[in-house]
Amino acid sequence: MTGSRYQVYLAALPEVCAADPALMAFTADANGRCEVFAWDAGTGRARQVTDRPGGTLHGTIDRDANVWWFDEDAHGEGHWRFQPFRGGPDLPGLTGVPPGTPRGLAVSDDGIVAIGLGNGRTTTVHLGRRGASAHEVTRVDQHATLSGITAAAGLLAIGGPAGSAHAVTVLAADSTPRAVLSGSGEHGRLWSLGFAPTAERDELLLVREDDDRYLLASWRPETGIRTYPWCAFDSEITARWYPDEDEGRTVLIREDRHGRSTLHRARLDTGTLTRVMTPPGSLLDAAPRAGGDVHYLWTDTAHPPRMHSTAGTALPALGTVPGRVPGDHRDLWTPTPDGPVHTWLSLPEGHGPPQGPELPRGEASESLAARGRGVPPPVVLLVHGGPADHDRDAYDGVVHSLVASGFAVARVNYRGSTGYGPRWRRAFSAGVGLTQVEDLVAVRADLIGRGLVRPDAVGLWGTSWGGYLALLALGTRPGLWQAGVAVKPVADGVAAYHTTTSALRTLDERLYGGTPDDVPEAYARSSPIRYASGVRAPLLVVAATRDAKCPPGQVRGYLAALRAAGARHESMWLDSGHDGYEGGDHVAVLRRAVVFLDRELRGTRGTRRAPQDAPADRRGDSGRVRTAAAAGTGTAEHTERRTAHAEGHHPQRPA
C-alpha cells in the first residue's frame, strides 16, 4: 500500500428526521477523517455540516430537521451543538452546561433537549429548550447513559452500568423519580432502548436477560414492567419502535446469533412475531422507518457493507470496495469444556479445503498438502475486543488485507463473546483472560491438526481487550506463537484499572469480582505484565498518547518490563485517543503490522514484498469507525460497531 489516499466512514445507518423521513444525518469521510453530513434522499445530495481538525463522530437529527453533533476536544470532552438542515450558524444545544464526555442526547417533539454528560465516575443530565439555558435534572455517582425522552418531554430514562443493581431509572422532567427498574432478581438484567415515538402513550422499550435467554419487555407508568415470553431469543438482541402510530405497538428486533443476523417484526398488541427477510450474513445496523420501510446495513465476510431500503429510499453510499473480496471464507467449530468455540476462517485463494462452507465440528481432516493443495499458509489469529463483542460473518478490512497478502486469518469467538447466549458470556472458568487464551490455544491446535495452516507460522493480532489477550497468550503460552501484534492493549491490569474510564472500571469489577484491593491475586494472575519476562515471540505494541480506555502509562510499564527481560519487541506511538477518527492512523497501523507479520512469519527480512490489498472505490458514512484506504492497489478498513446493549467494553479493532 503506497500513497496517501484513504477514506473513512462509520458503519451505521443515517439518522432520519421524524417529520420528514427524506432528511437524514450521517457520518462520512472528509479528507481522511469522520465528519457529520446532511443527506436529502429526495435530491440524492449531501452537505458537510462539521469540519473539525480531529474529526467528528457523534451526530443525529431531530424532528425539526436540526442536525446535531458532539463538539469534543482532544480528551473527548465537549458540548452538543446543532445547525439547521439547510445550513446556518452553529448553535449550542443548551447553554450553561459544563463540558463533559457524551452520555446520551434526546430531543422531544417540541424541542425540549436532554443531555447526559460524564465527568469521571459522575454522570449529570441537563434539561432545557433547544438553544436555551439548562438546569440539572440529576447527578449520578456512576457511569450512566441517558437512553430516552418521551415525545411530550414528561419522562426521561437513564440506564446504569452493566452489573448495577438498578439498571434503569425513570425520572420526571422536574427530577422526581417515577420508577427504578431492577436489574437483578425478579426481572433479570435490563437494558433501556428508548420511549415509544408518540405522544399518545409513555412506554419504554426494554431487553431483559433471563438465565440463558433474552426477552423483549416494556414499562408503562400505569402497568410497570411487562415481559413478552413469546418474544424470547437465545442470543443478544436490540430493538427499535416503528415510527408509525398506525403500526400500533410494533417493534423491529435484530438478533445476532452465531455470527449472523436476523430481523423480526414483533406486534406487541397481538403477540405475533414474523421474520423480516434479509440476505444471509450480518446486519451492522437496522431501523424501521415511516411507511413500513426498513433500512439495514448488510455485509458478509466476502462482501463489504451496503445500505439497503426495503422501500427503495435513496441512501448515501459507503466507502467500501466494490464486489466480492478474495479468499475462501468458512466456519470452524472447536470443542472446549464449555462447548464448541466458533471461528471465522479465511484462507488465501487456492488454500481452501474442498468441503462446504462449514467445516465439521472438531473432526480431523487429511492435510491440504496430501490432497495436492500445496503448503499451508501462515495464519494470524485476529482477536476481537470487548469481551462483550464478537466476530461475525462480516467484511473486515484487516482480514481482506491479510488474506490478499497470503495469510490465513482466524477470528475466534472465545468464551465471553456475545452472540452465543448469556451462559457463554459468563464462561470464565479458568479466570479472566486465561479462559480466552485456552480457546485461542485450542483453535490453533485444531487449525494445525486439520492441516489448514503452518504450525511454525502462527501469529496473534488484537486491539484493546483483544490486544490484552494477545499479550497474555504470548506470555503464558510462549512456545506456540511466532509473532504478536497488540494495538492499544490492556498491558497491566492493576495500573489500567486505576487510570482507565469509570465504565471500564465497572466492567473490571464485574469480571474480577471486585477491585484490585478486593481480589489482588485475581488481577495479578490475569495481567500480561506478570508474564512479560516469558514472551519469546517478536512483538509489535501500538499505543496512543491520549488513550483514556487503555492508558499509555500502563503500556510504557509493560514495554519497560519487556526491555528488562531482553524480549524482542517494537513499539509504535500514535498521537490520538483510543477511538481515533483519523484514517491516517488506521492505515499506518495496518501497514506497520502487516509488514511486521510478513517479516516474522515468512522470514522475508531481506526480500520483503509489499502488503497487498484490494482495489478501492469510495464515496460516503455512529458505532464502528471504518477506514477505506485507496492507493495504487489497495483498501484497508477498520471498524467499531455499536453493541446491542449499552455496556462498558473495550471495542474491537479500531486502530
C-alpha positions as CSV (number, residue, x, y, z in Angstrom):
1,M,0.0,0.0,0.0
2,T,1.6,3.3,-1.1
3,G,0.4,6.8,-1.4
4,S,-1.8,8.7,0.9
5,R,-5.4,8.2,-0.4
6,Y,-7.8,6.8,2.1
7,Q,-11.3,7.5,3.3
8,V,-13.2,6.7,6.5
9,Y,-16.8,6.1,7.4
10,L,-18.9,4.9,10.3
11,A,-20.8,1.5,9.9
12,A,-24.2,2.9,10.9
13,L,-27.3,3.9,9.2
14,P,-28.2,7.6,8.7
15,E,-30.4,9.1,11.4
16,V,-33.8,10.2,10.0
17,C,-35.9,13.2,10.7
18,A,-39.2,12.0,12.2
19,A,-41.3,14.7,10.5
20,D,-39.6,14.4,7.0
21,P,-38.0,11.0,6.5
22,A,-36.2,12.2,3.4
23,L,-34.0,14.3,5.6
24,M,-31.1,12.5,7.3
25,A,-27.8,13.0,9.1
26,F,-24.9,10.6,8.8
27,T,-21.1,10.4,9.4
28,A,-18.8,10.1,6.4
29,D,-15.4,10.8,5.1
30,A,-13.9,14.3,4.8
31,N,-10.3,14.1,3.7
32,G,-9.5,11.1,5.8
33,R,-11.4,11.9,8.9
34,C,-15.0,11.4,10.1
35,E,-17.4,14.3,9.8
36,V,-21.2,14.8,10.0
37,F,-23.2,15.3,6.8
38,A,-26.8,16.2,6.0
39,W,-28.4,13.9,3.3
40,D,-31.5,14.7,1.3
41,A,-32.9,11.5,-0.1
42,G,-35.2,13.4,-2.4
43,T,-32.3,15.1,-4.3
44,G,-29.6,12.5,-3.5
45,R,-27.3,15.2,-2.3
46,A,-25.1,15.5,0.8
47,R,-23.9,18.6,2.6
48,Q,-21.0,18.6,5.0
49,V,-22.1,20.1,8.3
50,T,-18.9,19.8,10.5
51,D,-15.3,20.4,9.8
52,R,-13.1,19.8,12.9
53,P,-9.4,19.1,12.9
54,G,-9.8,15.9,14.8
55,G,-13.0,14.7,13.1
56,T,-16.5,14.3,14.4
57,L,-18.1,11.0,15.3
58,H,-21.4,11.6,17.1
59,G,-24.3,13.0,15.1
60,T,-28.0,12.9,14.7
61,I,-31.1,14.8,13.5
62,D,-34.2,16.0,15.4
63,R,-37.9,16.3,14.4
64,D,-37.4,19.9,13.4
65,A,-34.6,18.9,11.0
66,N,-31.7,20.3,13.1
67,V,-28.5,18.3,12.6
68,W,-26.7,17.7,15.9
69,W,-23.1,16.7,16.7
70,F,-20.8,16.5,19.7
71,D,-18.0,19.1,19.6
72,E,-15.3,17.4,21.6
73,D,-11.7,18.3,22.4
74,A,-8.6,16.0,22.2
75,H,-9.6,14.4,25.5
76,G,-13.2,13.6,24.4
77,E,-14.9,16.3,26.4
78,G,-17.1,19.0,24.9
79,H,-20.7,20.1,24.2
80,W,-23.6,19.2,21.9
81,R,-24.2,21.7,19.1
82,F,-26.7,21.9,16.2
83,Q,-27.3,23.5,12.9
84,P,-30.5,23.8,10.6
85,F,-30.6,21.1,8.0
86,R,-30.2,23.6,5.1
87,G,-27.3,25.4,6.8
88,G,-26.9,28.3,9.2
89,P,-24.9,29.2,12.3
90,D,-23.6,26.5,14.7
91,L,-25.7,26.9,17.9
92,P,-25.2,25.4,21.4
93,G,-27.6,22.6,22.2
94,L,-28.1,24.0,25.7
95,T,-26.3,26.9,27.4
96,G,-24.8,27.0,30.9
97,V,-23.8,23.3,30.7
98,P,-20.2,22.4,31.6
99,P,-18.1,20.3,29.2
100,G,-18.1,16.5,29.6
101,T,-18.0,13.2,27.7
102,P,-21.1,12.3,25.8
103,R,-23.5,10.0,27.6
104,G,-26.7,10.5,25.7
105,L,-28.8,13.1,23.8
106,A,-32.6,13.1,23.5
107,V,-34.9,15.7,21.9
108,S,-38.6,15.7,22.4
109,D,-41.2,16.5,19.7
110,D,-41.5,20.1,20.8
111,G,-37.7,20.8,21.2
112,I,-37.0,20.0,24.8
113,V,-33.4,18.8,25.0
114,A,-31.9,16.3,27.5
115,I,-28.2,15.9,27.5
116,G,-26.2,13.3,29.5
117,L,-22.6,14.2,30.2
118,G,-19.8,12.4,32.1
119,N,-17.0,13.5,34.3
120,G,-15.1,10.6,35.6
121,R,-17.5,8.3,37.5
122,T,-20.2,11.0,37.7
123,T,-23.0,11.4,35.2
124,T,-25.2,14.5,35.0
125,V,-28.3,15.0,33.0
126,H,-29.3,18.5,31.9
127,L,-32.7,19.7,30.5
128,G,-33.8,22.8,28.7
129,R,-35.4,24.1,25.5
130,R,-33.2,23.7,22.4
131,G,-30.6,26.5,22.3
132,A,-31.6,28.0,25.7
133,S,-30.4,27.7,29.2
134,A,-30.5,24.4,31.0
135,H,-31.0,23.1,34.5
136,E,-29.5,19.9,36.0
137,V,-32.1,17.2,36.4
138,T,-30.0,14.6,38.1
139,R,-26.5,13.7,39.1
140,V,-25.5,10.1,39.4
141,D,-22.3,8.9,41.1
142,Q,-21.6,6.2,38.5
143,H,-21.2,5.8,34.7
144,A,-24.8,6.0,33.3
145,T,-26.4,6.7,30.0
146,L,-29.4,8.9,29.1
147,S,-31.4,6.5,26.9
148,G,-34.5,8.5,26.0
149,I,-37.1,11.2,26.5
150,T,-40.9,10.9,25.9
151,A,-42.4,12.7,22.9
152,A,-44.0,15.2,25.3
153,A,-40.8,15.5,27.4
154,G,-42.5,14.3,30.5
155,L,-40.2,11.4,31.3
156,L,-36.5,10.6,31.0
157,A,-34.8,7.2,31.1
158,I,-31.3,6.6,32.4
159,G,-29.5,3.3,32.1
160,G,-26.9,2.3,34.7
161,P,-23.7,0.4,34.0
162,A,-23.6,-3.3,33.4
163,G,-23.8,-5.2,36.7
164,S,-25.5,-2.4,38.6
165,A,-28.3,-3.3,41.0
166,H,-30.8,-0.9,39.3
167,A,-30.3,-1.0,35.5
168,V,-32.9,1.7,34.5
169,T,-34.2,4.8,36.3
170,V,-37.2,6.8,35.0
171,L,-37.4,10.4,36.1
172,A,-40.0,13.1,35.6
173,A,-38.8,16.3,34.0
174,D,-38.9,18.0,37.4
175,S,-36.4,15.4,38.7
176,T,-39.0,13.4,40.6
177,P,-38.2,9.6,40.4
178,R,-41.0,7.7,38.7
179,A,-39.6,4.2,38.7
180,V,-36.4,2.3,39.5
181,L,-36.4,-0.8,37.4
182,S,-34.4,-3.5,39.0
183,G,-31.5,-5.1,37.1
184,S,-31.4,-8.2,39.2
185,G,-33.8,-10.6,40.9
186,E,-37.3,-10.9,39.6
187,H,-36.8,-9.2,36.3
188,G,-33.2,-10.1,35.5
189,R,-30.8,-7.5,34.0
190,L,-32.4,-4.8,31.9
191,W,-31.4,-2.6,29.1
192,S,-33.3,0.5,28.1
193,L,-33.9,1.0,24.3
194,G,-36.0,4.2,24.2
195,F,-39.5,5.5,24.6
196,A,-42.3,5.0,22.0
197,P,-42.2,7.8,19.4
198,T,-45.7,9.0,20.1
199,A,-47.3,11.5,22.5
200,E,-50.3,9.1,22.9
201,R,-48.6,6.9,25.5
202,D,-45.4,6.8,27.6
203,E,-43.9,3.4,27.1
204,L,-40.2,2.4,27.5
205,L,-38.8,-0.4,25.4
206,L,-36.5,-2.9,27.3
207,V,-34.5,-6.0,26.8
208,R,-34.4,-8.4,29.8
209,E,-31.8,-11.1,30.4
210,D,-33.3,-14.2,32.0
211,D,-31.0,-17.1,32.7
212,D,-29.9,-18.2,29.2
213,R,-32.1,-16.1,27.0
214,Y,-33.1,-12.5,26.2
215,L,-36.7,-11.3,26.2
216,L,-38.4,-8.2,24.9
217,A,-40.1,-6.2,27.7
218,S,-41.6,-2.7,28.2
219,W,-42.6,-0.4,31.0
220,R,-45.6,2.0,31.3
221,P,-46.3,4.2,34.3
222,E,-49.7,2.6,34.8
223,T,-48.7,-1.1,34.5
224,G,-45.0,-1.3,35.3
225,I,-42.8,-3.8,33.6
226,R,-44.4,-6.3,31.2
227,T,-42.3,-9.1,29.7
228,Y,-43.3,-10.8,26.4
229,P,-42.4,-14.5,26.8
230,W,-43.4,-15.2,23.2
231,C,-40.6,-12.8,22.1
232,A,-37.5,-14.7,23.5
233,F,-34.1,-15.2,21.9
234,D,-31.1,-17.3,22.9
235,S,-28.6,-14.6,21.9
236,E,-28.3,-10.8,22.1
237,I,-31.0,-8.6,20.6
238,T,-31.6,-5.0,20.1
239,A,-34.9,-3.4,19.1
240,R,-36.5,-0.2,17.9
241,W,-40.1,1.1,17.8
242,Y,-41.8,1.5,14.4
243,P,-42.4,5.3,14.0
244,D,-46.0,5.0,12.5
245,E,-48.8,5.1,15.0
246,D,-51.0,3.0,12.6
247,E,-48.5,0.2,13.0
248,G,-49.6,0.0,16.7
249,R,-47.2,-1.1,19.3
250,T,-44.7,-2.7,16.8
251,V,-41.0,-3.2,17.2
252,L,-38.2,-4.2,14.9
253,I,-35.8,-6.7,16.5
254,R,-32.3,-7.6,15.4
255,E,-30.8,-10.8,16.7
256,D,-27.1,-11.6,16.4
257,R,-26.6,-15.3,16.7
258,H,-23.6,-17.4,15.9
259,G,-22.0,-14.5,14.0
260,R,-25.0,-13.8,11.7
261,S,-28.1,-11.6,12.0
262,T,-31.8,-11.9,11.6
263,L,-34.6,-9.3,11.7
264,H,-38.1,-9.8,13.2
265,R,-41.2,-7.7,13.5
266,A,-43.0,-8.0,16.8
267,R,-46.6,-6.8,17.3
268,L,-46.9,-6.4,21.0
269,D,-50.7,-6.0,20.9
270,T,-51.4,-9.2,19.1
271,G,-48.4,-11.2,20.3
272,T,-47.1,-12.1,16.8
273,L,-43.5,-12.4,15.7
274,T,-42.7,-12.5,12.0
275,R,-39.4,-12.7,10.1
276,V,-38.2,-9.7,8.0
277,M,-36.2,-11.4,5.3
278,T,-32.7,-10.2,4.6
279,P,-29.7,-11.9,2.8
280,P,-27.6,-14.3,4.9
281,G,-24.8,-12.5,6.7
282,S,-24.6,-9.8,9.2
283,L,-26.6,-6.6,9.8
284,L,-24.4,-4.0,11.3
285,D,-27.5,-1.7,11.8
286,A,-31.2,-1.9,11.1
287,A,-34.0,0.6,11.7
288,P,-37.8,0.8,10.9
289,R,-38.8,3.9,9.1
290,A,-42.1,5.6,8.2
291,G,-44.5,3.9,5.8
292,G,-43.2,0.4,6.8
293,D,-39.8,1.0,5.2
294,V,-36.8,-0.8,6.9
295,H,-33.3,0.4,6.4
296,Y,-30.5,-2.1,7.1
297,L,-26.7,-2.2,6.7
298,W,-25.8,-5.7,5.3
299,T,-22.5,-7.4,4.8
300,D,-20.8,-10.8,4.9
301,T,-17.1,-11.8,5.0
302,A,-16.7,-11.7,1.2
303,H,-18.8,-8.5,0.6
304,P,-18.2,-5.1,2.1
305,P,-21.2,-3.4,3.8
306,R,-24.0,-1.9,1.7
307,M,-27.1,0.1,2.8
308,H,-30.5,-1.2,1.8
309,S,-34.0,0.2,2.0
310,T,-37.0,-2.2,1.6
311,A,-38.9,0.7,0.0
312,G,-36.1,1.8,-2.3
313,T,-35.3,5.0,-0.4
314,A,-32.1,6.6,-1.7
315,L,-29.4,6.2,1.0
316,P,-25.8,7.6,0.9
317,A,-23.1,5.3,-0.4
318,L,-20.5,3.8,1.9
319,G,-16.7,4.0,1.3
320,T,-16.1,0.3,0.6
321,V,-14.6,-1.7,-2.1
322,P,-16.9,-3.0,-4.9
323,G,-17.8,-6.6,-5.5
324,R,-16.5,-9.7,-3.8
325,V,-13.2,-9.8,-1.9
326,P,-10.7,-12.6,-2.5
327,G,-10.3,-15.6,-0.2
328,D,-12.0,-18.8,0.9
329,H,-14.3,-18.0,3.8
330,R,-16.0,-20.6,6.1
331,D,-16.9,-21.7,9.7
332,L,-14.8,-23.8,12.1
333,W,-16.0,-25.2,15.4
334,T,-13.5,-26.4,18.0
335,P,-14.5,-28.4,21.2
336,T,-13.9,-26.8,24.6
337,P,-15.1,-27.7,28.2
338,D,-17.9,-25.2,27.9
339,G,-19.0,-26.1,24.4
340,P,-17.6,-25.6,20.9
341,V,-15.7,-22.4,20.0
342,H,-16.9,-20.8,16.8
343,T,-14.2,-19.4,14.4
344,W,-14.5,-17.5,11.2
345,L,-11.7,-18.8,8.9
346,S,-10.5,-17.0,5.8
347,L,-7.9,-18.7,3.6
348,P,-6.0,-17.3,0.6
349,E,-7.2,-18.3,-2.8
350,G,-6.2,-21.9,-3.6
351,H,-5.8,-22.9,0.0
352,G,-9.4,-23.7,0.9
353,P,-10.5,-27.3,1.6
354,P,-13.0,-29.0,-0.7
355,Q,-15.7,-29.2,1.9
356,G,-18.7,-26.9,2.2
357,P,-18.7,-23.5,3.8
358,E,-18.8,-25.0,7.4
359,L,-16.0,-27.4,8.5
360,P,-17.1,-30.3,10.7
361,R,-17.1,-29.6,14.4
362,G,-13.8,-30.9,15.9
363,E,-13.2,-33.5,13.1
364,A,-9.7,-34.1,11.9
365,S,-9.1,-33.9,8.2
366,E,-6.3,-35.0,6.0
367,S,-3.7,-32.3,5.3
368,L,-4.1,-30.0,2.4
369,A,-0.6,-30.8,1.2
370,A,-1.6,-34.5,1.0
371,R,-4.5,-33.6,-1.2
372,G,-2.4,-31.6,-3.5
373,R,-3.5,-28.2,-2.1
374,G,0.1,-27.0,-1.6
375,V,1.9,-25.9,1.5
376,P,-0.5,-24.4,4.1
377,P,-0.2,-20.6,4.7
378,P,0.9,-18.8,7.8
379,V,-2.0,-17.8,10.0
380,V,-2.9,-14.8,12.1
381,L,-5.5,-15.2,14.9
382,L,-7.3,-11.9,14.8
383,V,-8.6,-11.5,18.3
384,H,-11.7,-9.3,18.9
385,G,-12.1,-6.9,21.8
386,G,-14.8,-6.5,24.3
387,P,-15.1,-9.0,25.7
388,A,-18.8,-8.1,25.2
389,D,-18.4,-8.3,21.4
390,H,-17.9,-10.9,18.8
391,D,-16.6,-11.5,15.3
392,R,-19.2,-12.3,12.7
393,D,-19.8,-13.1,9.0
394,A,-18.9,-9.6,8.1
395,Y,-16.4,-7.8,5.9
396,D,-13.2,-6.8,7.8
397,G,-10.6,-4.8,6.0
398,V,-7.8,-6.3,8.2
399,V,-8.9,-9.8,7.1
400,H,-9.0,-8.5,3.5
401,S,-5.5,-7.1,3.6
402,L,-4.0,-10.2,5.3
403,V,-5.7,-12.7,3.0
404,A,-4.7,-10.7,0.0
405,S,-1.1,-10.8,1.3
406,G,-1.1,-14.6,1.6
407,F,-2.1,-15.1,5.2
408,A,-4.9,-17.3,6.6
409,V,-7.0,-15.4,9.2
410,A,-8.9,-17.0,12.1
411,R,-11.4,-14.8,14.0
412,V,-12.2,-16.6,17.3
413,N,-15.3,-16.1,19.3
414,Y,-13.8,-17.2,22.5
415,R,-15.8,-17.8,25.7
416,G,-17.1,-14.5,27.0
417,S,-18.1,-13.3,23.5
418,T,-21.6,-12.1,22.7
419,G,-23.7,-13.9,20.1
420,Y,-23.8,-17.3,21.8
421,G,-26.1,-16.7,24.8
422,P,-25.7,-15.4,28.4
423,R,-24.0,-18.6,29.7
424,W,-21.3,-18.4,27.1
425,R,-20.7,-14.7,28.1
426,R,-20.3,-15.8,31.7
427,A,-18.0,-18.7,31.0
428,F,-14.7,-17.6,32.6
429,S,-13.9,-20.9,34.3
430,A,-10.1,-20.6,34.1
431,G,-10.1,-16.9,35.1
432,V,-10.3,-13.6,33.3
433,G,-8.2,-13.7,30.1
434,L,-6.8,-17.1,30.9
435,T,-10.1,-18.8,29.8
436,Q,-9.9,-16.9,26.5
437,V,-6.3,-17.9,26.0
438,E,-7.3,-21.5,26.4
439,D,-9.7,-21.1,23.5
440,L,-7.1,-19.4,21.3
441,V,-4.7,-22.3,22.0
442,A,-7.4,-24.9,21.2
443,V,-8.3,-23.2,17.9
444,R,-4.6,-23.1,17.0
445,A,-4.3,-26.8,17.6
446,D,-7.4,-27.5,15.6
447,L,-6.2,-25.5,12.6
448,I,-2.9,-27.3,12.6
449,G,-4.5,-30.7,13.2
450,R,-6.7,-30.2,10.1
451,G,-3.7,-29.3,8.0
452,L,-5.1,-25.8,7.2
453,V,-2.1,-23.7,8.4
454,R,1.6,-23.9,9.0
455,P,2.4,-25.0,12.6
456,D,5.6,-22.9,12.6
457,A,4.0,-19.6,11.5
458,V,1.2,-18.6,13.8
459,G,0.7,-15.0,14.8
460,L,-1.7,-13.1,17.1
461,W,-3.2,-9.7,16.4
462,G,-5.6,-7.9,18.8
463,T,-6.8,-4.5,19.7
464,S,-7.9,-3.2,23.1
465,W,-9.2,-6.2,25.0
466,G,-8.1,-8.3,22.0
467,G,-4.6,-6.8,22.4
468,Y,-4.7,-7.7,26.1
469,L,-5.5,-11.4,25.1
470,A,-2.6,-11.3,22.6
471,L,-0.1,-10.2,25.2
472,L,-1.5,-12.7,27.8
473,A,-1.2,-15.6,25.3
474,L,2.3,-14.6,24.3
475,G,3.4,-14.5,27.9
476,T,1.6,-17.6,29.3
477,R,2.0,-19.9,26.3
478,P,5.2,-18.7,24.8
479,G,6.1,-21.7,22.7
480,L,3.0,-21.6,20.5
481,W,3.3,-18.3,18.7
482,Q,5.8,-16.9,16.2
483,A,4.7,-13.2,16.3
484,G,2.3,-10.9,18.0
485,V,0.7,-7.5,17.4
486,A,-1.1,-5.7,20.3
487,V,-2.8,-2.4,19.4
488,K,-3.8,-0.1,22.3
489,P,-3.9,-3.0,24.8
490,V,-4.5,-3.6,28.5
491,A,-1.0,-4.5,29.4
492,D,-1.0,-4.1,33.2
493,G,-4.4,-4.9,34.8
494,V,-4.0,-3.1,38.0
495,A,-2.4,0.1,36.5
496,A,-5.1,0.1,33.8
497,Y,-7.9,-0.2,36.4
498,H,-6.6,2.9,38.3
499,T,-6.2,5.1,35.2
500,T,-9.0,4.0,32.8
501,T,-12.6,5.3,32.4
502,S,-15.2,4.7,35.1
503,A,-17.2,2.5,32.7
504,L,-14.3,0.2,32.3
505,R,-13.5,0.1,36.0
506,T,-17.1,-1.1,36.5
507,L,-16.5,-3.7,33.8
508,D,-13.3,-4.9,35.5
509,E,-15.1,-5.1,38.9
510,R,-17.8,-7.3,37.4
511,L,-15.3,-9.5,35.6
512,Y,-12.9,-10.0,38.5
513,G,-15.5,-9.9,41.3
514,G,-14.1,-6.7,42.9
515,T,-11.4,-4.1,42.8
516,P,-7.6,-4.8,42.8
517,D,-7.7,-4.2,46.6
518,D,-10.5,-6.7,47.0
519,V,-9.1,-9.5,44.8
520,P,-5.4,-8.7,44.2
521,E,-4.4,-12.2,43.1
522,A,-7.2,-12.4,40.5
523,Y,-5.9,-9.2,38.8
524,A,-2.3,-10.3,39.2
525,R,-2.7,-13.8,37.6
526,S,-4.6,-12.3,34.7
527,S,-2.3,-9.4,34.0
528,P,0.1,-9.6,31.0
529,I,2.8,-7.7,32.8
530,R,3.2,-10.6,35.2
531,Y,4.3,-12.8,32.2
532,A,6.3,-10.2,30.3
533,S,9.6,-12.0,31.0
534,G,8.2,-15.1,29.4
535,V,7.5,-13.6,26.0
536,R,9.6,-15.3,23.3
537,A,7.9,-14.3,20.0
538,P,8.7,-11.0,18.3
539,L,6.1,-8.4,19.4
540,L,4.8,-5.1,18.0
541,V,3.0,-2.9,20.5
542,V,1.0,0.1,19.3
543,A,-0.3,2.6,21.8
544,A,-1.8,6.1,21.9
545,T,-0.6,9.0,23.9
546,R,-4.2,10.2,24.7
547,D,-5.8,6.8,25.2
548,A,-8.3,7.1,28.1
549,K,-9.5,3.5,27.9
550,C,-6.1,1.7,27.7
551,P,-3.9,4.5,29.1
552,P,-0.4,5.0,27.9
553,G,1.3,4.7,31.3
554,Q,0.5,1.1,31.8
555,V,1.7,0.3,28.3
556,R,5.0,2.1,29.0
557,G,5.4,0.0,32.1
558,Y,4.9,-3.2,30.1
559,L,7.4,-2.1,27.5
560,A,9.9,-1.4,30.3
561,A,9.3,-5.0,31.6
562,L,10.0,-6.4,28.1
563,R,13.2,-4.4,27.9
564,A,14.3,-5.6,31.3
565,A,13.7,-9.2,30.1
566,G,15.5,-8.8,26.8
567,A,12.4,-9.7,24.9
568,R,12.4,-8.7,21.2
569,H,9.8,-6.1,20.5
570,E,8.9,-2.9,18.6
571,S,6.7,-0.1,19.7
572,M,4.6,2.5,17.7
573,W,3.0,5.5,19.3
574,L,0.0,7.4,17.9
575,D,-0.9,11.0,18.9
576,S,-4.6,10.1,19.4
577,G,-7.1,8.6,21.8
578,H,-8.4,5.1,22.0
579,D,-11.1,5.5,19.3
580,G,-9.3,7.8,16.9
581,Y,-11.2,9.2,14.0
582,E,-8.2,9.8,11.7
583,G,-7.9,7.5,8.8
584,G,-4.2,8.1,8.6
585,D,-3.6,6.4,11.9
586,H,-5.6,3.3,10.9
587,V,-3.7,3.0,7.7
588,A,-0.3,3.5,9.4
589,V,-1.1,0.8,11.9
590,L,-2.3,-1.6,9.3
591,R,0.8,-1.2,7.1
592,R,3.2,-1.5,10.0
593,A,1.5,-4.6,11.4
594,V,1.3,-6.4,8.0
595,V,4.9,-5.7,7.2
596,F,5.9,-6.9,10.7
597,L,3.9,-10.2,10.3
598,D,5.2,-10.7,6.8
599,R,8.8,-10.5,8.1
600,E,8.3,-12.6,11.2
601,L,6.0,-15.3,9.9
602,R,7.5,-15.6,6.4
603,G,11.1,-14.7,7.3
604,T,11.3,-12.2,4.5
605,R,13.8,-9.8,6.1
606,G,15.8,-9.1,3.1
607,T,13.3,-9.6,0.4
608,R,10.0,-8.4,1.9
609,R,7.2,-7.9,-0.5
610,A,4.7,-5.1,0.0
611,P,1.5,-6.0,1.8
612,Q,-1.4,-6.4,-0.7
613,D,-4.9,-5.1,-0.5
614,A,-7.8,-5.0,-2.9
615,P,-8.8,-2.0,-5.2
616,A,-10.9,0.7,-3.5
617,D,-13.8,2.7,-4.7
618,R,-15.3,5.3,-2.4
619,R,-17.9,7.9,-1.6
620,G,-19.5,8.4,1.6
621,D,-21.0,7.2,6.2
622,S,-22.2,6.2,15.0
623,G,-20.9,2.8,16.1
624,R,-17.9,1.4,14.3
625,V,-15.2,3.5,12.6
626,R,-14.1,2.3,9.2
627,T,-11.1,3.3,7.2
628,A,-11.0,2.6,3.5
629,A,-7.6,3.3,2.2
630,A,-7.2,3.6,-1.6
631,A,-3.7,3.9,-3.0
632,G,-2.5,2.1,-6.1
633,T,-3.6,-1.4,-5.3
634,G,-5.3,-1.2,-2.0
635,T,-8.0,-0.8,0.5
636,A,-8.0,-1.3,4.2
637,E,-10.9,-0.9,6.5
638,H,-11.2,-0.8,10.3
639,T,-14.5,-0.8,12.2
640,E,-16.0,-0.4,15.6
641,R,-19.6,-1.4,15.7
642,R,-22.5,-0.4,18.0
643,T,-23.2,-3.0,20.6
644,A,-26.7,-4.4,21.1
645,H,-26.7,-3.3,24.8
646,A,-25.3,-0.3,26.5
647,E,-22.4,-1.9,28.3
648,G,-18.9,-0.8,29.1
649,H,-16.5,-2.7,26.8
650,H,-13.2,-2.5,25.1
651,P,-14.1,-2.1,21.4
652,Q,-12.9,-4.3,18.6
653,R,-10.1,-3.3,16.3
654,P,-10.2,0.5,15.9
655,A,-6.5,1.2,15.2
